[in-house]
């Protein structure tokens, strides 16, 4: 991975105005994309092949490092689960259902806290202006330009983690109603990370990562407090309150970061100002299609948040819970909280250490 100092001077092209709102994004974005489509007289497989060969820059050593780190994340997670998370769940006397899912949330909370902190450091404590001046992500772009070492490290961490996450969602995490969408999300995210690095769109990539990781921190924090509020067979008010605060913060930041800042900062820069800064920018439609798919999945998951709020307000739910869980999981959780219903009930609840996959109970790899 190439490196050359942090920040650097970038000459700002003239006549680039920031977006003012959703209507501005839609109107300008539609006009620019339509114009780009009309100008693409030679679009096709052959042009895509030539563009890929001429503009994608990634080495086999970087690919090997990615694979090595993806395997390392899986190994570290298994070790932490066996040596730290599972013993902690037993010591805290978590209910079987909660103890089975607690290691997943603990692992993700640690990773996303570290990764988001690093993205925050890059955007607000280095010389990069990308957050406050999103059009700057394409200023001075050239094919094959060097990637600053600090951004290259962020890409290696995030790319290898999402490579690990595809495997983890299928074989290590609890299976939920949105797990297929989650796998698609990981594939799209990995494609965005890989191609944005290869095409040197790393500046906008850091902005995308920053706008998404905070919500994952709050989600896993909320879930952990949900698991811990019934530990030891007793109700714990502090964890219940923290889960409520965490969920409220999660919903607010999800809308603000993923449904407000993401389209107005990232999509506008990618759709509109990219072609103003770099006419005939490579793979314009491909990258914007991936970013738009990411936005659609953000909207899809926001509907789950709204569904939870509606259920709480209408009395269908008396506490914060994950509406993505299967009905069978919710019913078993209710039996657990009703109070350890004898040996027969305990034997049923032991199944919570297993993972539901497409309606079938299978052993969960840890």
C-alpha positions in Angstrom: 0.0 0.0 0.0 1.4 3.3 -1.1 1.7 6.2 1.3 2.7 9.9 1.1 2.1 12.1 4.1 -1.2 13.1 5.5 -3.6 15.6 4.0 -1.6 17.5 1.4 -2.5 20.6 -0.6 -5.4 20.2 -3.1 -6.3 22.8 -5.6 -10.1 23.4 -5.4 -11.8 23.6 -8.8 -14.2 26.6 -9.3 -18.0 26.6 -9.5 -18.7 23.6 -7.2 -21.6 24.4 -4.8 -22.6 22.1 -1.9 -26.1 20.5 -1.9 -28.7 22.3 0.1 -31.3 19.5 0.6 -33.0 16.4 -0.8 -34.8 18.2 -3.6 -31.5 19.7 -4.7 -29.9 16.3 -4.6 -32.6 14.7 -6.7 -32.9 17.5 -9.3 -29.1 18.0 -9.8 -28.4 14.3 -9.5 -31.0 13.4 -12.1 -29.7 16.1 -14.5 -26.1 15.1 -14.1 -26.7 11.3 -14.5 -28.9 11.8 -17.5 -26.2 14.0 -19.1 -23.6 11.4 -18.3 -25.7 8.7 -19.8 -26.2 10.6 -23.0 -22.5 11.3 -23.3 -21.7 7.6 -22.9 -21.8 6.7 -26.6 -19.2 3.9 -26.2 -20.5 2.3 -23.1 -20.4 -1.5 -23.0 -18.4 -4.5 -21.9 -15.3 -3.6 -23.9 -15.1 -0.1 -22.5 -15.6 -1.4 -19.0 -12.8 -3.9 -19.5 -10.4 -1.2 -20.8 -11.4 1.1 -17.9 -10.8 -1.6 -15.4 -7.4 -2.5 -16.8 -6.3 1.2 -17.1 -7.5 2.5 -13.8 -7.7 -0.3 -11.2 -4.5 -0.4 -9.2 -4.2 -3.2 -6.6 -1.3 -5.6 -6.1 -1.3 -9.3 -5.2 0.5 -8.6 -2.0 -2.4 -6.3 -1.0 -4.9 -9.1 -1.8 -2.8 -11.5 0.3 -2.7 -9.1 3.2 -6.5 -8.7 3.0 -7.1 -12.5 3.1 -4.6 -12.8 6.0 -6.3 -10.1 8.0 -9.8 -11.5 7.3 -8.7 -14.9 8.7 -7.1 -13.1 11.6 -10.4 -11.4 12.5 -12.1 -14.7 12.6 -9.4 -16.3 14.7 -9.4 -13.3 17.2 -13.2 -13.4 17.5 -13.2 -17.2 18.2 -10.5 -16.7 20.8 -12.2 -13.8 22.5 -15.5 -15.7 22.5 -14.0 -18.8 24.1 -11.7 -17.0 26.6 -13.6 -13.8 27.4 -17.2 -13.4 26.2 -18.6 -16.8 27.1 -17.0 -16.9 30.5 -18.3 -13.4 31.2 -21.8 -14.5 30.2 -21.6 -17.5 32.5 -20.3 -15.3 35.4 -23.1 -12.8 34.9 -25.7 -15.6 34.8 -27.2 -14.5 31.5 -30.3 -16.4 30.4 -29.4 -19.1 27.8 -30.9 -17.2 24.9 -29.0 -14.0 25.8 -25.8 -15.8 26.6 -25.8 -17.4 23.1 -26.1 -13.9 21.4 -24.0 -11.8 23.8 -20.5 -12.8 22.3 -21.6 -11.5 18.8 -22.7 -8.1 20.1 -19.6 -7.8 22.4 -17.3 -8.5 19.5 -19.0 -6.1 17.1 -19.1 -3.4 19.8 -15.4 -3.6 20.3 -14.6 -3.6 16.5 -16.9 -0.8 15.5 -15.8 1.4 18.5 -12.2 1.1 17.3 -12.9 1.5 13.6 -15.2 4.5 14.1 -12.7 6.2 16.4 -10.1 5.8 13.8 -12.3 7.2 11.0 -13.2 10.1 13.4 -9.5 10.7 13.9 -8.8 10.8 10.2 -11.7 13.2 9.4 -11.4 15.6 12.3 -7.9 15.4 13.7 -5.9 15.2 10.5 -5.8 17.6 7.5 -8.5 15.9 5.5 -11.4 18.3 4.7 -13.8 15.6 3.4 -16.5 15.9 6.1 -16.9 19.6 6.0 -16.2 19.9 2.3 -17.5 16.7 0.7 -16.8 17.8 -2.9 -13.1 17.8 -2.0 -13.1 14.0 -2.1 -12.5 14.2 -5.8 -10.2 17.3 -5.9 -6.9 16.4 -7.6 -7.9 12.8 -8.4 -5.7 11.0 -10.9 -5.6 7.4 -12.0 -3.2 5.4 -9.9 -2.5 8.2 -7.4 -0.9 7.2 -4.1 -3.1 6.3 -1.1 -2.0 8.0 2.1 -0.7 5.4 4.6 -3.2 6.3 7.3 -6.1 5.9 4.9 -4.6 2.6 3.5 -4.6 1.2 7.1 -8.3 2.1 7.5 -9.1 0.4 4.2 -7.2 -2.8 5.2 -9.0 -2.9 8.6 -12.4 -2.3 7.2 -12.1 -4.4 4.1 -10.7 -7.5 5.9 -13.4 -7.1 8.6 -16.2 -7.2 6.0 -14.6 -10.2 4.3 -14.7 -11.9 7.7 -18.3 -10.7 8.3 -19.6 -12.5 5.2 -18.4 -15.7 6.7 -19.5 -14.8 10.2 -23.0 -13.9 9.2 -23.5 -17.3 7.6 -21.7 -19.5 10.2 -21.1 -17.6 13.5 -23.9 -15.0 14.0 -27.5 -15.7 15.1 -29.8 -16.0 12.0 -32.4 -13.2 11.8 -35.1 -12.1 9.4 -32.7 -9.7 7.7 -29.6 -12.0 7.6 -29.9 -12.4 3.8 -30.0 -8.6 3.4 -27.1 -8.4 5.8 -25.0 -10.7 3.6 -25.9 -8.6 0.6 -24.9 -5.5 2.6 -21.5 -7.0 3.4 -20.9 -8.0 -0.2 -21.8 -4.5 -1.5 -19.7 -2.9 1.2 -16.7 -5.1 0.4 -17.1 -4.3 -3.3 -17.2 -0.6 -2.5 -14.2 -0.8 -0.3 -12.2 -2.9 -2.8 -13.0 -1.0 -5.9 -12.8 2.4 -4.3 -9.3 1.5 -3.1 -8.3 0.2 -6.5 -9.7 3.2 -8.4 -8.3 5.6 -5.8 -11.7 6.8 -4.5 -10.4 6.3 -1.0 -11.3 9.8 0.2 -15.0 9.3 -0.2 -14.6 5.8 1.2 -13.4 7.1 4.5 -16.5 9.4 4.7 -18.8 6.5 4.0 -17.2 4.4 6.7 -17.5 7.2 9.2 -21.2 7.8 8.5 -22.1 4.1 9.1 -20.0 2.8 12.0 -21.5 4.9 14.8 -24.9 3.3 14.4 -23.4 -0.2 14.8 -21.8 0.9 18.0 -25.1 2.1 19.4 -26.9 -1.0 18.1 -24.6 -3.4 19.8 -24.5 -1.3 23.0 -28.3 -1.5 23.1 -28.4 -5.2 22.5 -25.9 -5.9 25.2 -27.9 -4.0 27.8 -31.1 -5.9 26.7 -29.2 -9.1 27.4 -27.9 -7.9 30.8 -31.1 -6.5 32.2 -32.5 -10.0 33.1 -29.2 -11.5 34.2 -29.2 -13.8 37.2 -33.0 -14.1 37.1 -33.5 -10.6 38.3 -34.6 -7.3 36.6 -31.9 -4.6 36.4 -33.3 -1.1 36.0 -29.9 0.5 35.0 -29.5 -1.8 32.0 -33.1 -1.4 31.0 -32.7 2.4 31.0 -29.4 2.2 29.1 -31.0 0.0 26.5 -33.8 2.6 26.0 -31.3 5.5 25.8 -29.2 3.4 23.4 -32.1 2.6 21.2 -33.3 6.2 21.0 -29.8 7.4 20.2 -29.5 4.6 17.6 -32.7 5.7 15.9 -31.8 9.4 15.8 -28.2 8.8 14.6 -29.4 6.3 12.0 -31.6 8.9 10.4 -29.1 11.7 10.8 -26.0 9.9 9.6 -27.4 7.3 7.1 -30.5 9.0 5.7 -29.5 12.7 5.9 -25.7 13.1 5.8 -25.0 10.0 3.7 -27.2 11.1 0.7 -26.4 14.9 1.0 -22.7 14.5 1.6 -21.7 11.2 -0.1 -24.3 10.7 -2.9 -24.2 14.3 -3.9 -20.4 14.3 -4.1 -20.4 11.0 -6.0 -23.1 11.8 -8.4 -22.8 15.5 -9.1 -19.4 17.0 -8.0 -17.4 13.9 -9.1 -18.0 14.7 -12.8 -17.4 18.4 -12.2 -14.0 17.6 -10.8 -13.1 14.7 -13.0 -14.9 14.6 -16.4 -15.3 11.0 -17.6 -14.6 9.7 -14.2 -14.1 5.8 -14.4 -17.0 3.5 -13.4 -19.3 6.4 -12.6 -22.5 4.4 -12.9 -21.1 1.3 -11.2 -20.0 3.1 -8.0 -23.2 5.2 -7.8 -25.3 2.1 -8.2 -23.5 0.5 -5.2 -23.9 3.6 -3.1 -27.6 3.8 -4.0 -28.1 0.2 -3.1 -26.5 1.0 0.3 -29.0 3.8 0.8 -31.9 1.5 0.0 -30.7 -1.0 2.6 -30.4 1.8 5.1 -34.0 2.7 4.4 -35.0 -1.0 4.8 -33.4 -1.2 8.2 -34.8 2.1 9.3 -38.3 0.5 8.8 -37.3 -2.0 11.5 -36.5 0.9 13.8 -39.9 2.5 13.0 -41.6 -0.8 13.5 -40.1 -1.2 17.0 -41.1 2.4 17.9 -44.7 1.7 16.7 -44.9 -1.5 18.7 -43.7 0.2 21.9 -46.1 3.1 21.5 -49.1 0.9 20.8 -48.3 -1.5 23.6 -47.5 -4.5 21.4 -44.0 -4.4 23.1 -43.4 -3.4 26.6 -39.6 -3.1 26.2 -36.9 -2.6 23.6 -36.3 -5.8 21.7 -34.9 -6.8 18.3 -37.9 -7.1 15.8 -35.5 -8.8 13.4 -35.5 -12.0 15.5 -37.7 -14.9 14.5 -41.0 -15.4 16.3 -39.7 -18.6 17.8 -36.8 -16.8 19.4 -39.2 -14.1 20.8 -41.5 -16.7 22.2 -38.6 -18.6 23.9 -37.3 -15.3 25.3 -40.8 -14.6 26.8 -40.7 -18.1 28.4 -37.3 -17.3 29.8 -38.4 -14.0 31.4 -41.5 -15.6 32.8 -39.2 -17.4 35.2 -37.3 -20.7 34.6 -40.3 -23.0 34.1 -38.8 -26.2 35.4 -36.4 -28.8 33.8 -38.5 -29.3 30.7 -38.6 -25.6 30.0 -34.8 -25.4 30.7 -34.1 -28.1 28.2 -36.1 -26.2 25.6 -34.2 -23.0 26.3 -30.9 -24.8 26.0 -31.6 -24.6 22.2 -30.9 -20.9 22.4 -27.3 -21.8 22.2 -28.0 -22.9 18.6 -28.6 -20.8 15.6 -31.7 -20.7 13.5 -30.8 -20.8 9.8 -33.6 -20.5 7.2 -36.1 -22.0 9.7 -33.8 -24.9 10.7 -32.1 -25.0 14.1 -28.4 -25.6 13.6 -25.4 -25.5 15.8 -23.8 -22.1 15.9 -20.0 -21.9 15.4 -18.2 -19.9 18.0 
